[in-house]
Amino acid sequence: MKGEVPHSNWSIRCVSTPGPDTDISIYVSFEKARFLFGCGQGSQRAFVQKRLSMRGLGAVFLPGGTEEGRGGVAGTSDSTQLGGS
């Protein structure tokens, strides 16, 4: 049928919330793609604690303006390039 969207499995998870040592990070996964919105301090640790894999991240979207939400980029980048957890 024209205009119909095919069935798709997707999920959204809050990896970390703003706190004294973390910033917000939201993980969105589709059948064939994974994205991270915000990559604050503690993101890599939060992925491990929530038993999520960084493998296959298609993109990391960073907020503009301040350093909040960007502090975990180096660690996340290293983990995804080394095979992810």
N, CA, C and O atoms as a MOPAC input file, in Angstrom:
PM7 MOZYME 1SCF
protein

 N      0.83600 1    -1.17100 1     0.00000 1
 C      0.00000 1     0.00000 1     0.00000 1
 C      0.88900 1     1.24500 1     0.00000 1
 O      1.87400 1     1.29700 1     0.73600 1
 N      0.55700 1     2.22900 1    -0.80200 1
 C      1.35600 1     3.43700 1    -0.92500 1
 C      1.36800 1     4.24200 1     0.37800 1
 O      0.32700 1     4.43500 1     1.00700 1
 N      2.55100 1     4.70700 1     0.77300 1
 C      2.70000 1     5.49800 1     1.98300 1
 C      2.81100 1     4.67000 1     3.26000 1
 O      2.94400 1     5.22800 1     4.35000 1
 N      2.75900 1     3.37700 1     3.13900 1
 C      2.84300 1     2.51100 1     4.31500 1
 C      4.29900 1     2.34100 1     4.73500 1
 O      5.17300 1     2.15800 1     3.88700 1
 N      4.56100 1     2.40000 1     6.02800 1
 C      5.90400 1     2.21700 1     6.55600 1
 C      6.09200 1     0.74300 1     6.89600 1
 O      5.29600 1     0.18200 1     7.65000 1
 N      7.12800 1     0.10500 1     6.35700 1
 C      7.34900 1    -1.30400 1     6.68400 1
 C      7.63300 1    -1.49000 1     8.17200 1
 O      8.18400 1    -0.60300 1     8.82500 1
 N      7.25500 1    -2.63900 1     8.69200 1
 C      7.48200 1    -2.94300 1    10.11400 1
 C      8.97500 1    -2.90700 1    10.41500 1
 O      9.79100 1    -3.45600 1     9.67300 1
 N      9.30500 1    -2.26200 1    11.49800 1
 C     10.70900 1    -2.12600 1    11.87900 1
 C     10.84100 1    -2.29500 1    13.38400 1
 O     10.03100 1    -1.77100 1    14.14800 1
 N     11.85900 1    -3.02500 1    13.80400 1
 C     12.15200 1    -3.15800 1    15.23000 1
 C     13.16200 1    -2.09300 1    15.61700 1
 O     14.18700 1    -1.93500 1    14.95400 1
 N     12.88200 1    -1.37100 1    16.67200 1
 C     13.79400 1    -0.35300 1    17.15300 1
 C     13.63500 1    -0.21700 1    18.66300 1
 O     12.63400 1    -0.64000 1    19.24200 1
 N     14.64400 1     0.38200 1    19.28300 1
 C     14.56600 1     0.63500 1    20.71400 1
 C     15.34000 1     1.89900 1    21.05200 1
 O     16.22100 1     2.33500 1    20.31100 1
 N     14.99100 1     2.46100 1    22.17700 1
 C     15.67800 1     3.64500 1    22.67300 1
 C     15.96400 1     3.41500 1    24.15300 1
 O     15.09400 1     2.96600 1    24.89900 1
 N     17.20200 1     3.72900 1    24.57600 1
 C     17.59200 1     3.54900 1    25.97900 1
 C     18.37600 1     4.76000 1    26.44800 1
 O     19.20400 1     5.30800 1    25.72000 1
 N     18.10600 1     5.15400 1    27.64100 1
 C     18.89300 1     6.20600 1    28.26400 1
 C     20.10700 1     5.52900 1    28.89000 1
 O     19.97900 1     4.79800 1    29.87200 1
 N     21.27100 1     5.77100 1    28.32600 1
 C     22.49600 1     5.13200 1    28.80500 1
 C     22.95700 1     5.78800 1    30.10200 1
 O     23.34900 1     5.10300 1    31.04600 1
 N     22.90700 1     7.09900 1    30.14100 1
 C     23.28400 1     7.81700 1    31.36200 1
 C     22.47000 1     9.09800 1    31.47800 1
 O     22.02800 1     9.66600 1    30.48000 1
 N     22.28300 1     9.53300 1    32.70400 1
 C     21.54100 1    10.76300 1    32.97400 1
 C     22.48800 1    11.78600 1    33.59000 1
 O     23.52900 1    11.41600 1    34.13300 1
 N     22.13900 1    13.06500 1    33.51200 1
 C     23.01700 1    14.08100 1    34.09000 1
 C     23.20000 1    13.87600 1    35.58800 1
 O     22.23300 1    13.67300 1    36.32200 1
 N     24.43400 1    13.93000 1    36.02500 1
 C     24.76600 1    13.78000 1    37.44400 1
 C     26.10900 1    14.41500 1    37.71200 1
 O     26.66200 1    15.08200 1    36.83700 1
 N     26.64300 1    14.22300 1    38.90000 1
 C     27.92200 1    14.84900 1    39.23800 1
 C     29.08300 1    14.40700 1    38.35200 1
 O     30.00200 1    15.18900 1    38.10800 1
 N     29.05500 1    13.16000 1    37.86600 1
 C     30.16900 1    12.67500 1    37.03800 1
 C     29.71600 1    12.12700 1    35.68700 1
 O     30.48000 1    11.42800 1    35.02200 1
 N     28.48500 1    12.43300 1    35.27100 1
 C     27.98000 1    11.96200 1    33.97600 1
 C     27.12700 1    13.03100 1    33.30900 1
 O     26.62400 1    13.94600 1    33.96200 1
 N     26.97500 1    12.89900 1    32.01200 1
 C     26.05900 1    13.72700 1    31.23300 1
 C     25.10800 1    12.77900 1    30.51400 1
 O     25.31400 1    11.56500 1    30.52200 1
 N     24.07700 1    13.32200 1    29.89700 1
 C     23.07000 1    12.47600 1    29.26400 1
 C     23.60300 1    11.83400 1    27.97800 1
 O     24.29100 1    12.47100 1    27.18100 1
 N     23.26800 1    10.57600 1    27.80900 1
 C     23.58400 1     9.82200 1    26.59000 1
 C     22.38100 1     8.93800 1    26.28500 1
 O     21.90700 1     8.19700 1    27.14600 1
 N     21.90000 1     9.02300 1    25.06500 1
 C     20.73400 1     8.23600 1    24.64400 1
 C     21.13800 1     7.36700 1    23.46500 1
 O     21.71400 1     7.84700 1    22.48900 1
 N     20.82700 1     6.08500 1    23.57000 1
 C     21.20300 1     5.06400 1    22.58300 1
 C     19.94500 1     4.63500 1    21.82100 1
 O     18.96700 1     4.19000 1    22.42400 1
 N     19.98000 1     4.77100 1    20.49700 1
 C     18.85000 1     4.38100 1    19.65400 1
 C     19.33100 1     3.29800 1    18.69700 1
 O     20.31300 1     3.48400 1    17.97900 1
 N     18.63000 1     2.16300 1    18.69200 1
 C     19.03700 1     1.08400 1    17.78700 1
 C     17.87200 1     0.64700 1    16.92000 1
 O     16.73300 1     0.52900 1    17.37200 1
 N     18.19700 1     0.41300 1    15.67100 1
 C     17.26700 1    -0.11700 1    14.68400 1
 C     17.81000 1    -1.48300 1    14.26800 1
 O     18.86100 1    -1.90900 1    14.74700 1
 N     17.11100 1    -2.15000 1    13.39700 1
 C     17.55600 1    -3.47800 1    12.96600 1
 C     18.97500 1    -3.45100 1    12.40600 1
 O     19.76700 1    -4.35300 1    12.67800 1
 N     19.29700 1    -2.42400 1    11.62700 1
 C     20.59800 1    -2.39000 1    10.95500 1
 C     21.41700 1    -1.13700 1    11.24700 1
 O     22.37800 1    -0.85000 1    10.53400 1
 N     21.05200 1    -0.39100 1    12.28100 1
 C     21.78700 1     0.83400 1    12.58300 1
 C     21.68300 1     1.15800 1    14.07000 1
 O     20.67300 1     0.87100 1    14.71400 1
 N     22.75000 1     1.76400 1    14.60400 1
 C     22.78300 1     2.18700 1    16.00200 1
 C     23.35300 1     3.59400 1    16.08300 1
 O     24.31400 1     3.92800 1    15.39100 1
 N     22.74800 1     4.41300 1    16.93600 1
 C     23.16700 1     5.79900 1    17.07200 1
 C     23.23000 1     6.18200 1    18.54400 1
 O     22.48700 1     5.65500 1    19.37300 1
 N     24.12700 1     7.10600 1    18.85100 1
 C     24.26600 1     7.61700 1    20.20300 1
 C     24.07200 1     9.12300 1    20.15600 1
 O     24.72500 1     9.81400 1    19.37500 1
 N     23.17300 1     9.63100 1    20.99500 1
 C     22.91000 1    11.06500 1    21.09000 1
 C     23.48900 1    11.54700 1    22.40700 1
 O     23.01300 1    11.18800 1    23.48400 1
 N     24.52800 1    12.37100 1    22.29900 1
 C     25.25000 1    12.81100 1    23.48300 1
 C     26.24600 1    11.74500 1    23.88600 1
 O     25.96300 1    10.54900 1    23.80800 1
 N     27.40100 1    12.18400 1    24.31100 1
 C     28.44400 1    11.22400 1    24.69800 1
 C     29.22600 1    11.83400 1    25.85400 1
 O     30.40600 1    12.16200 1    25.73000 1
 N     28.54200 1    11.97300 1    26.96900 1
 C     29.12400 1    12.63500 1    28.12200 1
 C     30.11900 1    11.78400 1    28.87100 1
 O     30.31100 1    10.60300 1    28.57900 1
 N     30.75400 1    12.42100 1    29.85800 1
 C     31.67000 1    11.69900 1    30.73900 1
 C     30.95000 1    10.48000 1    31.30300 1
 O     29.77900 1    10.57500 1    31.67200 1
 N     31.60800 1     9.37700 1    31.37300 1
 C     31.02600 1     8.17800 1    31.95000 1
 C     30.22200 1     7.33200 1    30.97400 1
 O     29.64900 1     6.32000 1    31.37600 1
 N     30.16100 1     7.71700 1    29.70500 1
 C     29.36500 1     6.96200 1    28.72600 1
 C     29.88800 1     5.54000 1    28.55500 1
 O     29.11200 1     4.58600 1    28.52400 1
 N     31.19200 1     5.40700 1    28.44700 1
 C     31.78100 1     4.08400 1    28.25200 1
 C     31.45500 1     3.18000 1    29.44400 1
 O     31.07500 1     2.02300 1    29.26000 1
 N     31.60200 1     3.69700 1    30.64700 1
 C     31.28100 1     2.93300 1    31.85800 1
 C     29.79200 1     2.57200 1    31.89800 1
 O     29.43100 1     1.46100 1    32.28800 1
 N     28.92800 1     3.51500 1    31.49400 1
 C     27.48300 1     3.26500 1    31.49400 1
 C     27.11800 1     2.16000 1    30.50200 1
 O     26.22900 1     1.35500 1    30.78100 1
 N     27.78600 1     2.11000 1    29.35700 1
 C     27.53700 1     1.04400 1    28.37700 1
 C     27.84100 1    -0.31800 1    29.01000 1
 O     27.07800 1    -1.27000 1    28.85200 1
 N     28.95100 1    -0.39200 1    29.71600 1
 C     29.33800 1    -1.65400 1    30.35300 1
 C     28.31900 1    -2.03300 1    31.43000 1
 O     27.88300 1    -3.18200 1    31.49800 1
 N     27.94300 1    -1.07300 1    32.26200 1
 C     27.00000 1    -1.34800 1    33.34500 1
 C     25.63800 1    -1.80200 1    32.82600 1
 O     24.98700 1    -2.64700 1    33.44000 1
 N     25.20900 1    -1.24400 1    31.70200 1
 C     23.90400 1    -1.60500 1    31.13900 1
 C     23.97900 1    -2.76300 1    30.15600 1
 O     22.97700 1    -3.16400 1    29.56500 1
 N     25.19400 1    -3.29400 1    29.99400 1
 C     25.43700 1    -4.43100 1    29.09300 1
 C     25.00400 1    -4.13500 1    27.65700 1
 O     24.38500 1    -4.96500 1    26.99000 1
 N     25.34500 1    -2.93700 1    27.20600 1
 C     25.10500 1    -2.53200 1    25.82700 1
 C     26.41900 1    -2.60100 1    25.07000 1
 O     27.48700 1    -2.42300 1    25.65600 1
 N     26.34500 1    -2.85500 1    23.78600 1
 C     27.53900 1    -2.91000 1    22.96100 1
 C     27.69700 1    -1.62300 1    22.16700 1
 O     26.72300 1    -1.08100 1    21.64400 1
 N     28.92600 1    -1.14200 1    22.08100 1
 C     29.22300 1     0.01800 1    21.24600 1
 C     29.50100 1    -0.40700 1    19.81300 1
 O     29.58000 1     0.42600 1    18.91000 1
 N     29.64400 1    -1.68700 1    19.61800 1
 C     29.94500 1    -2.20800 1    18.29000 1
 C     28.82800 1    -1.81700 1    17.31600 1
 O     27.64500 1    -1.95300 1    17.62800 1
 N     29.20700 1    -1.34400 1    16.16700 1
 C     28.24300 1    -1.01600 1    15.12900 1
 C     27.59800 1     0.34900 1    15.24500 1
 O     26.61400 1     0.62200 1    14.55800 1
 N     28.13600 1     1.22600 1    16.11000 1
 C     27.57300 1     2.57100 1    16.16800 1
 C     27.75400 1     3.24100 1    14.81200 1
 O     28.86900 1     3.33600 1    14.30000 1
 N     26.65500 1     3.70200 1    14.24000 1
 C     26.71400 1     4.35800 1    12.93800 1
 C     27.14800 1     5.80600 1    13.05200 1
 O     27.81300 1     6.33500 1    12.16000 1
 N     26.76700 1     6.45400 1    14.15900 1
 C     27.11000 1     7.86300 1    14.35600 1
 C     26.90600 1     8.23500 1    15.81200 1
 O     26.12300 1     7.61800 1    16.53500 1
 N     27.63300 1     9.25900 1    16.21500 1
 C     27.45200 1     9.85200 1    17.53400 1
 C     27.08200 1    11.30800 1    17.28700 1
 O     27.84900 1    12.05700 1    16.68200 1
 N     25.90400 1    11.70400 1    17.75700 1
 C     25.43500 1    13.07400 1    17.59100 1
 C     25.74100 1    13.84900 1    18.86100 1
 O     25.32300 1    13.46800 1    19.95400 1
 N     26.48200 1    14.94900 1    18.70100 1
 C     26.93300 1    15.73300 1    19.85000 1
 C     26.16400 1    17.03700 1    19.94800 1
 O     25.86600 1    17.66200 1    18.93000 1
 N     25.83500 1    17.45700 1    21.18000 1
 C     25.15900 1    18.73600 1    21.34800 1
 C     26.13100 1    19.87600 1    21.08400 1
 O     27.33900 1    19.72500 1    21.26700 1
 N     25.61400 1    20.99100 1    20.66500 1
 C     26.46200 1    22.14800 1    20.40100 1
 C     26.50900 1    23.07400 1    21.60300 1
 O     25.71700 1    22.94800 1    22.53600 1
 N     27.44600 1    23.99800 1    21.56400 1
 C     27.49300 1    25.03600 1    22.57500 1
 C     28.47900 1    24.82000 1    23.70500 1
 O     29.39700 1    25.62200 1    23.87400 1
 N     28.32000 1    23.77000 1    24.47900 1
 C     29.18300 1    23.57700 1    25.63600 1
 C     29.85500 1    22.21100 1    25.56600 1
 O     29.57200 1    21.40700 1    24.67800 1
 N     30.74600 1    21.96700 1    26.51600 1
 C     31.43300 1    20.67500 1    26.55300 1
 C     30.56300 1    19.57100 1    27.12800 1
 O     30.88400 1    18.39300 1    26.97000 1
 N     29.46500 1    19.92400 1    27.79200 1
 C     28.58000 1    18.89900 1    28.34500 1
 C     28.08900 1    18.01400 1    27.20900 1
 O     27.73900 1    18.50700 1    26.13600 1
 N     28.06400 1    16.74500 1    27.44100 1
 C     27.59400 1    15.81900 1    26.42600 1
 C     28.66200 1    15.38300 1    25.44700 1
 O     28.37700 1    14.63400 1    24.51300 1
 N     29.91500 1    15.85000 1    25.65000 1
 C     30.99600 1    15.47900 1    24.73900 1
 C     32.17900 1    14.83700 1    25.44200 1
 O     33.08000 1    14.33500 1    24.76900 1
 N     32.21300 1    14.83300 1    26.74000 1
 C     33.37300 1    14.41000 1    27.50900 1
 C     33.77600 1    12.95800 1    27.32600 1
 O     34.91000 1    12.59600 1    27.63700 1
 N     32.87000 1    12.11200 1    26.82700 1
 C     33.18500 1    10.69800 1    26.67300 1
 C     33.53900 1    10.28200 1    25.26900 1
 O     33.66600 1     9.09000 1    24.99100 1
 N     33.70300 1    11.24800 1    24.36900 1
 C     33.96700 1    10.92300 1    22.96700 1
 C     35.26500 1    10.14400 1    22.79600 1
 O     35.29700 1     9.16300 1    22.05300 1
 N     36.32600 1    10.55800 1    23.46300 1
 C     37.61900 1     9.87500 1    23.28900 1
 C     37.53800 1     8.40900 1    23.69500 1
 O     37.97600 1     7.54000 1    22.94100 1
 N     36.99100 1     8.12000 1    24.86400 1
 C     36.88900 1     6.73900 1    25.32800 1
 C     35.96800 1     5.90400 1    24.46300 1
 O     36.25700 1     4.74100 1    24.18300 1
 N     34.85100 1     6.49600 1    24.03600 1
 C     33.90600 1     5.77800 1    23.17700 1
 C     34.52900 1     5.48600 1    21.82500 1
 O     34.36100 1     4.39300 1    21.28300 1
 N     35.24400 1     6.45300 1    21.28200 1
 C     35.90900 1     6.26800 1    20.00000 1
 C     36.94000 1     5.14700 1    20.08200 1
 O     37.00800 1     4.28900 1    19.20100 1
 N     37.74300 1     5.16000 1    21.14900 1
 C     38.74100 1     4.10500 1    21.33100 1
 C     38.08000 1     2.73600 1    21.42300 1
 O     38.55000 1     1.77600 1    20.81300 1
 N     37.00200 1     2.64300 1    22.17400 1
 C     36.32700 1     1.34700 1    22.35800 1
 C     35.73600 1     0.82500 1    21.05800 1
 O     35.83900 1    -0.36900 1    20.77500 1
 N     35.12200 1     1.68600 1    20.26400 1
 C     34.50200 1     1.21300 1    19.03100 1
 C     35.56000 1     0.81300 1    18.01400 1
 O     35.33400 1    -0.11300 1    17.23500 1
 N     36.70800 1     1.48300 1    17.99600 1
 C     37.75000 1     1.14600 1    17.04600 1
 C     38.50800 1    -0.11000 1    17.44200 1
 O     39.10600 1    -0.77100 1    16.59300 1
 N     38.48500 1    -0.44200 1    18.73000 1
 C     39.18400 1    -1.62700 1    19.19900 1
 C     38.26700 1    -2.84700 1    19.29000 1
 O     38.63600 1    -3.86400 1    19.87800 1
 N     37.09700 1    -2.74300 1    18.71900 1
 C     36.19600 1    -3.89600 1    18.71300 1
 C     34.97300 1    -3.72700 1    19.57600 1
 O     34.04000 1    -4.52600 1    19.49000 1
 N     34.95600 1    -2.70400 1    20.40500 1
 C     33.77900 1    -2.43900 1    21.23500 1
 C     33.55100 1    -3.48200 1    22.29700 1
 O     34.12300 1    -4.57200 1    22.26500 1
 N     32.70200 1    -3.12600 1    23.23800 1
 C     32.33800 1    -4.08400 1    24.27300 1
 C     30.86300 1    -4.34600 1    24.23500 1
 O     30.35500 1    -5.13200 1    25.03400 1

